[in-house]
Amino acid sequence: MDMRSRVNAALKQAMKDKEAERLSTLRLINAAIKDRDIASRASVNEEAKGCGDAEVLDILGKMTKQRKESARAYEEGGRLDLAERELREVEVIEEFLPKQLDDDEVSKAIQTAITATGAGSIRDMGKVMGELKTRYTGQMDFGKVGPMVKDHLCAASNGG
């Protein structure tokens, strides 16, 4: 079952179960997917079939990141009720994301991507990040992975 179908099935189930908060989050996911569909149709003159699973994973990853940042800001501002709401939304969104890789798996993935792209120095960081995003969208936080890639490439170029 593709991502879009999974979200729609969950949305219908939330309606049946009368889970208002979950339903609200699922509607936000659907709206974000439809927005991306519309944007892709506008940018491409030919018939666009909408975004695929990789793009949906990208959307979900961004939504998760936004909500975690909002929750942090709410906590700092003393609005714990709003922070908890954001974190509950994150839980719903993460149901559709693949399992997050742990640090060892991320390190191995970086090493594999460096080997696959033939990267030898920090100048090749874009290639490595592109490879990782192609293979591991939704499975790792690329904000945290960037510095790790940089460290691997610096170690490789210094003969380490």
N, C-alpha and C positions, 0 to 999 in steps of 0.2 A: 504494500500500500504506500503510495507516495505521500509526501509531507502534507500537501494540501488536503488530501482525503482524510488523513489522520486528524488534522485540525478540525475539519468539518464534522467528522464523526464525533469528536470530543465535544464540539459545540452543541450538536443535537442532543447528546447524552446529558450535558449540563442543563439544557432547557428542560428535558424530561425530569431530571432530578431536582429542578428548581434551585440550583446552586448559583445565586446571583453574582457573587464575586468572581467565581471561576468563569462564568458566562461572559462577564465584562472583559476579563483578560483575553479570553478566546476571541471575542469580537475585535479587540485591539489587534491581535495577531492577524486575523483575517483582513482587517482594514489596511494594515501595513503591507500585506501581500498584494492586495488589490492596487494600492498606491504604486508599488513597484511594477506591477503589470502595466498600469497606465503610463508610467514613465518610460517603460521599455517600448511601448507602442508609439509614443510620441517621438522617441529618438530614432526609431527605425521605420522607414516608410513602408516596408513590406509587412505582410501579415505576421504579427508576433503572437506566439502561442502562450505567452505569459512566462513568468519566471519558473525555473526548475527547482529541484530539491536543493541544489547547492546555494542558489540565491535565497531560498526560504531559510536555510540554515544560517546564512549570513545575516538575514533580517532578525532571526531569533537571537543570534549572538549579540547583535547590537542592542536589541531590546533588553536583554539581560544585563548588559553592561550599563545601560542608561539607568535602569532601575536600581542596580547596586550603588551607583554613584548618588542617585537621589536619596536612597535610604541612608547612606553615610551623611549626606548633607542634612537630612531631617534629624538624624541622631545628634549631630553637632548643634543643631538649632533647638534641641530639646523637644522635638515633636515625635515622640516614640510611636504614637498611634499611626502617623503617616509612614514612618519608617517600616513598621510591621506590615502595613498594607503593601508597600513596595516589595518587601521580601516575600510575601505570599504570592504576588504576581510573578516574581522570579521563579518560585517553585512550579507554578503552572507552566511557564514558558520552558523551563528546563526539562519537563516531561518529554518534550519533542526533540530535544538535543541529544546527540549521541553521548556516550559516557566520556567524561573528561579524562584526558591522559594524566597520569601522575608524573612527577619530576623525572623519574628514570625513563619512562616511555617518551617523554618530550625530548630528553637528551638523545635517545636513540633515533627518534624521528629527525632531529636536527642533523645528526651525523649521516643518516641515510640521504637526506636532502642535499647535504654538502657533497657527498659522493656522487649522487645522481646528476647534479648540475656541474660537477667538476670545479666547484668554487675553490679558490686558493687564497683569496685575500678579502679584506673588508669591502673592496669594490664590488664583489659578487654577492653582497648581502641581499640585494633586490631579487636576484635569481633564486636564492635560497628561500626567502620569505614567500615568493610566488609559488614555489614548489610546495612549501608547507601549507599555504592557503588552499592550493588545489586539492591536496590529499587529506588535510585535517581540519577543514572548516567546521566550526562548532565543537571541536574536540579539545581546543587549547585557546588560551587567552594570548592573542598575538601581541598585546601590549607588554606582556611579561616575557614572551618568547624572543622578541627583538633583541634585548640586551644579551640573552643567552646565545643567540646566533652570533652576535658580535663577538662575544667571548670565545666561542668555538673558532670563528674565522681568525681572530687575532692570534689564538694559540697555534692554529694551523700555519699561519704565515710566519710565525716566529720559530717554526720548526718544533713546536711542542705538541 
